Amino acid sequence: MAAGTAHKGHRMEREQAAAITRRDILRTGAAALAIGSAGTAGASPAPELGAGATILFQGDSITDVGRNRDMEGDANRYDALGHGYPMLLAHELLRDYPAQDLRIYNRGISGNRVPHLSERWQKDCIDLKPDVLSILVGVNDIWHKLNGDYDGTVADYEDGFGALLARTRKALPDVTVLVCEPFALRTGAVGDHWFPEMDERRAAARRVADAAGATWVPFQSVFDDATGKGTAPSYWAADGAHPTMAGHALMAKAWRHASGL
């Protein structure tokens, strides 16, 4: 990756995270609690959560959202969970499963692609022995390619992602895996030049999920439905890739619906 491009991209990610203030998060959390109580017809059966069950969120900046990495070893910490959908979900799951003594972690890292996850997977996933593992990765695999900083193809993405889940299944045969659909909304940085490759990568992620017996979280479909009802795409993701407060709340609702939790 070119140094100037990388610096600009990381600065944008930091600014996106900084835009979500503590007051905003409290407001978003209230919205997520409200919409998360909606009907769940068609949701997946909930996985069994035993005492001390560990839930791990993995991915890139969309999952990271300004988390305090110095505190990432501590479960259930506000600052270690970031300011996005993992934090909103932690609020709800800790509220709804008080007897299980859940341990919830966020190990998303801004700028990550599938190869980055593979490099850190032992420490940031397998060693944590999650009972529920949620992965959202893919937007950087295309965004950095379009910026000329990466040359990974759709096949590279699919093969690498599939190998990552196969490795996970071998090490953690009982883990419940959720593969979150990578998404992009036509606004901000996202234009027609992202397509049809973005759709091809989403289809690849779905094939990986099906092959691994993972639960599919249809984020793109959820956002498409929301914008189809007349809301501007920028309301949900200002730059087309990084969700707003409302976007993170919508993701949290979709995640709960898909997971059954």
One Martini backbone bead per residue (centre of mass of N, CA, C, O) as a GRO file, in nm:
protein
  261
    1MET     BB    1   0.095   0.035   0.023
    2ALA     BB    2   0.072   0.354  -0.002
    3ALA     BB    3   0.144   0.588   0.225
    4GLY     BB    4  -0.058   0.813   0.149
    5THR     BB    5  -0.311   0.633   0.121
    6ALA     BB    6  -0.303   0.504   0.399
    7HIS     BB    7  -0.321   0.762   0.564
    8LYS     BB    8  -0.590   0.859   0.450
    9GLY     BB    9  -0.758   0.608   0.525
   10HIS     BB   10  -0.704   0.611   0.835
   11ARG     BB   11  -0.806   0.897   0.885
   12MET     BB   12  -1.097   0.843   0.797
   13GLU     BB   13  -1.153   0.625   1.010
   14ARG     BB   14  -1.102   0.804   1.257
   15GLU     BB   15  -1.316   1.017   1.187
   16GLN     BB   16  -1.556   0.828   1.189
   17ALA     BB   17  -1.525   0.747   1.486
   18ALA     BB   18  -1.522   1.039   1.612
   19ALA     BB   19  -1.823   1.112   1.524
   20ILE     BB   20  -1.886   0.914   1.764
   21THR     BB   21  -2.023   0.993   2.040
   22ARG     BB   22  -2.125   0.928   2.351
   23ARG     BB   23  -2.407   1.048   2.305
   24ASP     BB   24  -2.465   0.895   2.045
   25ILE     BB   25  -2.449   0.607   2.163
   26LEU     BB   26  -2.685   0.629   2.355
   27ARG     BB   27  -2.888   0.685   2.131
   28THR     BB   28  -2.832   0.430   1.963
   29GLY     BB   29  -2.890   0.222   2.181
   30ALA     BB   30  -3.188   0.288   2.206
   31ALA     BB   31  -3.258   0.217   1.915
   32ALA     BB   32  -3.162  -0.079   1.922
   33LEU     BB   33  -3.351  -0.175   2.145
   34ALA     BB   34  -3.609  -0.118   1.991
   35ILE     BB   35  -3.555  -0.281   1.720
   36GLY     BB   36  -3.464  -0.557   1.865
   37SER     BB   37  -3.782  -0.619   1.956
   38ALA     BB   38  -3.863  -0.729   1.712
   39GLY     BB   39  -3.956  -0.949   1.512
   40THR     BB   40  -3.825  -1.316   1.442
   41ALA     BB   41  -3.908  -1.427   1.183
   42GLY     BB   42  -3.671  -1.662   1.055
   43ALA     BB   43  -3.476  -1.715   1.257
   44SER     BB   44  -3.228  -1.856   1.397
   45PRO     BB   45  -3.127  -2.076   1.598
   46ALA     BB   46  -3.014  -2.066   1.901
   47PRO     BB   47  -2.739  -2.092   2.055
   48GLU     BB   48  -2.568  -2.236   2.297
   49LEU     BB   49  -2.522  -2.073   2.622
   50GLY     BB   50  -2.298  -2.106   2.838
   51ALA     BB   51  -2.107  -2.068   3.089
   52GLY     BB   52  -1.885  -1.828   2.977
   53ALA     BB   53  -1.940  -1.740   2.706
   54THR     BB   54  -1.790  -1.661   2.388
   55ILE     BB   55  -1.786  -1.350   2.203
   56LEU     BB   56  -1.671  -1.277   1.862
   57PHE     BB   57  -1.547  -0.992   1.685
   58GLN     BB   58  -1.468  -0.964   1.332
   59GLY     BB   59  -1.246  -0.738   1.129
   60ASP     BB   60  -1.271  -0.412   1.053
   61SER     BB   61  -1.368  -0.087   1.081
   62ILE     BB   62  -1.673  -0.167   1.116
   63THR     BB   63  -1.588  -0.313   1.392
   64ASP     BB   64  -1.391  -0.138   1.543
   65VAL     BB   65  -1.463   0.167   1.605
   66GLY     BB   66  -1.237   0.278   1.820
   67ARG     BB   67  -1.102   0.078   1.982
   68ASN     BB   68  -0.929  -0.030   2.272
   69ARG     BB   69  -0.640  -0.219   2.245
   70ASP     BB   70  -0.524  -0.207   2.543
   71MET     BB   71  -0.821  -0.357   2.641
   72GLU     BB   72  -0.882  -0.637   2.479
   73GLY     BB   73  -0.850  -0.853   2.724
   74ASP     BB   74  -1.123  -0.731   2.818
   75ALA     BB   75  -1.428  -0.804   2.890
   76ASN     BB   76  -1.697  -0.585   2.851
   77ARG     BB   77  -1.575  -0.321   2.741
   78TYR     BB   78  -1.645  -0.030   2.615
   79ASP     BB   79  -1.366   0.054   2.478
   80ALA     BB   80  -1.307  -0.242   2.353
   81LEU     BB   81  -1.585  -0.243   2.163
   82GLY     BB   82  -1.645   0.026   2.072
   83HIS     BB   83  -1.899   0.223   1.851
   84GLY     BB   84  -2.073  -0.020   1.745
   85TYR     BB   85  -2.236  -0.312   1.694
   86PRO     BB   86  -2.085  -0.471   1.920
   87MET     BB   87  -2.172  -0.282   2.151
   88LEU     BB   88  -2.476  -0.307   2.114
   89LEU     BB   89  -2.483  -0.615   2.149
   90ALA     BB   90  -2.363  -0.629   2.430
   91HIS     BB   91  -2.590  -0.487   2.573
   92GLU     BB   92  -2.814  -0.694   2.499
   93LEU     BB   93  -2.685  -0.968   2.583
   94LEU     BB   94  -2.627  -0.893   2.881
   95ARG     BB   95  -2.925  -0.840   2.943
   96ASP     BB   96  -3.055  -1.129   2.829
   97TYR     BB   97  -2.785  -1.304   2.971
   98PRO     BB   98  -2.712  -1.305   3.294
   99ALA     BB   99  -2.650  -1.621   3.362
  100GLN     BB  100  -2.393  -1.665   3.151
  101ASP     BB  101  -2.145  -1.486   3.168
  102LEU     BB  102  -2.045  -1.321   2.938
  103ARG     BB  103  -1.785  -1.294   2.674
  104ILE     BB  104  -1.692  -0.990   2.505
  105TYR     BB  105  -1.535  -0.931   2.183
  106ASN     BB  106  -1.310  -0.706   1.995
  107ARG     BB  107  -1.097  -0.766   1.678
  108GLY     BB  108  -1.106  -0.534   1.503
  109ILE     BB  109  -0.926  -0.391   1.205
  110SER     BB  110  -0.830  -0.140   1.041
  111GLY     BB  111  -0.781  -0.237   0.694
  112ASN     BB  112  -0.862  -0.519   0.676
  113ARG     BB  113  -0.803  -0.830   0.535
  114VAL     BB  114  -0.793  -1.154   0.496
  115PRO     BB  115  -0.480  -1.183   0.534
  116HIS     BB  116  -0.476  -1.045   0.813
  117LEU     BB  117  -0.647  -1.245   0.965
  118SER     BB  118  -0.462  -1.489   0.918
  119GLU     BB  119  -0.209  -1.375   1.071
  120ARG     BB  120  -0.399  -1.330   1.360
  121TRP     BB  121  -0.582  -1.585   1.435
  122GLN     BB  122  -0.463  -1.725   1.679
  123LYS     BB  123  -0.472  -1.481   1.881
  124ASP     BB  124  -0.770  -1.342   1.778
  125CYS     BB  125  -0.922  -1.641   1.812
  126ILE     BB  126  -0.835  -1.933   1.897
  127ASP     BB  127  -0.727  -1.850   2.187
  128LEU     BB  128  -1.029  -1.756   2.278
  129LYS     BB  129  -1.249  -1.970   2.233
  130PRO     BB  130  -1.509  -1.936   2.081
  131ASP     BB  131  -1.863  -1.991   2.059
  132VAL     BB  132  -1.895  -1.712   1.902
  133LEU     BB  133  -1.845  -1.615   1.553
  134SER     BB  134  -1.791  -1.294   1.397
  135ILE     BB  135  -1.769  -1.204   1.039
  136LEU     BB  136  -1.637  -0.897   0.877
  137VAL     BB  137  -1.526  -0.916   0.534
  138GLY     BB  138  -1.425  -0.715   0.210
  139VAL     BB  139  -1.410  -0.408   0.149
  140ASN     BB  140  -1.093  -0.384   0.131
  141ASP     BB  141  -1.048  -0.590  -0.101
  142ILE     BB  142  -1.172  -0.371  -0.302
  143TRP     BB  143  -1.085  -0.082  -0.229
  144HIS     BB  144  -0.772  -0.129  -0.251
  145LYS     BB  145  -0.786  -0.215  -0.543
  146LEU     BB  146  -0.909   0.049  -0.662
  147ASN     BB  147  -0.650   0.216  -0.536
  148GLY     BB  148  -0.385   0.026  -0.599
  149ASP     BB  149  -0.303  -0.157  -0.312
  150TYR     BB  150  -0.431  -0.419  -0.453
  151ASP     BB  151  -0.460  -0.765  -0.625
  152GLY     BB  152  -0.706  -0.907  -0.531
  153THR     BB  153  -0.932  -1.142  -0.600
  154VAL     BB  154  -1.215  -1.312  -0.575
  155ALA     BB  155  -1.071  -1.586  -0.547
  156ASP     BB  156  -0.885  -1.500  -0.316
  157TYR     BB  157  -1.108  -1.437  -0.117
  158GLU     BB  158  -1.246  -1.713  -0.113
  159ASP     BB  159  -1.002  -1.890  -0.043
  160GLY     BB  160  -0.912  -1.742   0.216
  161PHE     BB  161  -1.180  -1.760   0.370
  162GLY     BB  162  -1.212  -2.065   0.358
  163ALA     BB  163  -0.945  -2.134   0.507
  164LEU     BB  164  -1.015  -1.988   0.770
  165LEU     BB  165  -1.267  -2.166   0.841
  166ALA     BB  166  -1.127  -2.438   0.834
  167ARG     BB  167  -0.929  -2.372   1.061
  168THR     BB  168  -1.146  -2.316   1.271
  169ARG     BB  169  -1.293  -2.592   1.269
  170LYS     BB  170  -1.044  -2.758   1.356
  171ALA     BB  171  -0.995  -2.600   1.634
  172LEU     BB  172  -1.336  -2.531   1.652
  173PRO     BB  173  -1.588  -2.749   1.617
  174ASP     BB  174  -1.823  -2.586   1.811
  175VAL     BB  175  -1.847  -2.334   1.664
  176THR     BB  176  -2.031  -2.045   1.601
  177VAL     BB  177  -2.084  -1.914   1.276
  178LEU     BB  178  -2.075  -1.575   1.142
  179VAL     BB  179  -2.146  -1.444   0.823
  180CYS     BB  180  -2.100  -1.130   0.703
  181GLU     BB  181  -2.219  -0.918   0.477
  182PRO     BB  182  -2.086  -0.743   0.251
  183PHE     BB  183  -2.104  -0.381   0.192
  184ALA     BB  184  -2.262  -0.129  -0.037
  185LEU     BB  185  -2.333   0.214  -0.090
  186ARG     BB  186  -2.447   0.452  -0.320
  187THR     BB  187  -2.207   0.656  -0.181
  188GLY     BB  188  -1.961   0.859  -0.187
  189ALA     BB  189  -1.707   0.630  -0.255
  190VAL     BB  190  -1.950   0.479  -0.389
  191GLY     BB  191  -1.974   0.344  -0.713
  192ASP     BB  192  -2.005   0.189  -1.014
  193HIS     BB  193  -1.700   0.078  -0.998
  194TRP     BB  194  -1.778  -0.153  -0.781
  195PHE     BB  195  -1.934  -0.271  -1.024
  196PRO     BB  196  -1.981  -0.619  -0.995
  197GLU     BB  197  -1.761  -0.705  -0.780
  198MET     BB  198  -1.913  -0.677  -0.514
  199ASP     BB  199  -2.122  -0.897  -0.580
  200GLU     BB  200  -1.912  -1.124  -0.614
  201ARG     BB  201  -1.808  -1.111  -0.319
  202ARG     BB  202  -2.072  -1.171  -0.181
  203ALA     BB  203  -2.111  -1.450  -0.314
  204ALA     BB  204  -1.851  -1.568  -0.197
  205ALA     BB  205  -1.929  -1.542   0.102
  206ARG     BB  206  -2.175  -1.730   0.080
  207ARG     BB  207  -2.019  -1.984  -0.003
  208VAL     BB  208  -1.844  -1.999   0.245
  209ALA     BB  209  -2.069  -2.023   0.452
  210ASP     BB  210  -2.202  -2.281   0.340
  211ALA     BB  211  -1.945  -2.466   0.352
  212ALA     BB  212  -1.918  -2.404   0.683
  213GLY     BB  213  -2.200  -2.381   0.828
  214ALA     BB  214  -2.292  -2.087   0.836
  215THR     BB  215  -2.427  -1.797   0.934
  216TRP     BB  216  -2.622  -1.556   0.768
  217VAL     BB  217  -2.570  -1.196   0.737
  218PRO     BB  218  -2.782  -0.963   0.552
  219PHE     BB  219  -2.677  -0.658   0.513
  220GLN     BB  220  -2.740  -0.569   0.224
  221SER     BB  221  -3.042  -0.634   0.232
  222VAL     BB  222  -3.110  -0.442   0.462
  223PHE     BB  223  -3.015  -0.180   0.323
  224ASP     BB  224  -3.185  -0.208   0.067
  225ASP     BB  225  -3.456  -0.197   0.214
  226ALA     BB  226  -3.418   0.082   0.345
  227THR     BB  227  -3.373   0.243   0.074
  228GLY     BB  228  -3.637   0.136  -0.069
  229LYS     BB  229  -3.814   0.325   0.141
  230GLY     BB  230  -3.644   0.626   0.095
  231THR     BB  231  -3.370   0.623   0.217
  232ALA     BB  232  -3.077   0.747   0.222
  233PRO     BB  233  -2.771   0.604   0.212
  234SER     BB  234  -2.624   0.821   0.400
  235TYR     BB  235  -2.785   0.749   0.660
  236TRP     BB  236  -2.622   0.463   0.690
  237ALA     BB  237  -2.363   0.558   0.489
  238ALA     BB  238  -2.178   0.820   0.415
  239ASP     BB  239  -1.941   0.657   0.228
  240GLY     BB  240  -2.082   0.351   0.178
  241ALA     BB  241  -1.925   0.174   0.431
  242HIS     BB  242  -1.959   0.351   0.689
  243PRO     BB  243  -2.152   0.356   0.944
  244THR     BB  244  -2.380   0.493   1.112
  245MET     BB  245  -2.569   0.491   1.375
  246ALA     BB  246  -2.809   0.367   1.224
  247GLY     BB  247  -2.646   0.142   1.085
  248HIS     BB  248  -2.552  -0.008   1.339
  249ALA     BB  249  -2.836  -0.064   1.447
  250LEU     BB  250  -2.927  -0.232   1.202
  251MET     BB  251  -2.709  -0.450   1.233
  252ALA     BB  252  -2.788  -0.549   1.513
  253LYS     BB  253  -3.066  -0.646   1.434
  254ALA     BB  254  -2.977  -0.847   1.210
  255TRP     BB  255  -2.795  -1.025   1.388
  256ARG     BB  256  -3.013  -1.126   1.583
  257HIS     BB  257  -3.198  -1.250   1.375
  258ALA     BB  258  -2.990  -1.453   1.253
  259SER     BB  259  -2.885  -1.589   1.530
  260GLY     BB  260  -3.122  -1.593   1.770
  261LEU     BB  261  -3.015  -1.396   2.023
   0.00000   0.00000   0.00000
